[in-house]
Amino acid sequence: MNVLTTKEMAEKCNVGERWIRQLATEGRIYPCRKVHKNWLFAPNSTVIRPPERWNRQPQKLVLPHEHLAVRDLLKHAQHWLD
């Protein structure tokens, strides 16, 4: 079985070695295994994204007419009023 080192995995993902080690420590790269001081990765290892932040409030949707003055709104909505 062909395995990748931390350096090879970092080159594959276009990130630094330290970031790969951090993701492996957090369990966000699967499959991987720590052997002594080194991390070993399978060629098909994937990075698992973190869970969504459910406690964050969704941003308010800003509609275009909220930025318009009354005069501009009447001008743009003239065909609705006819």
Buried (B, 14 or more C-beta within 10 A) or exposed (E): EEBBBBEBBBEEBEBEBEEBBEBBEEEBBEEBEEEEEEBBBBEEBEBEEEEEEEEEEEEEEEEEEEEBEEEEBEEEEEEEEE
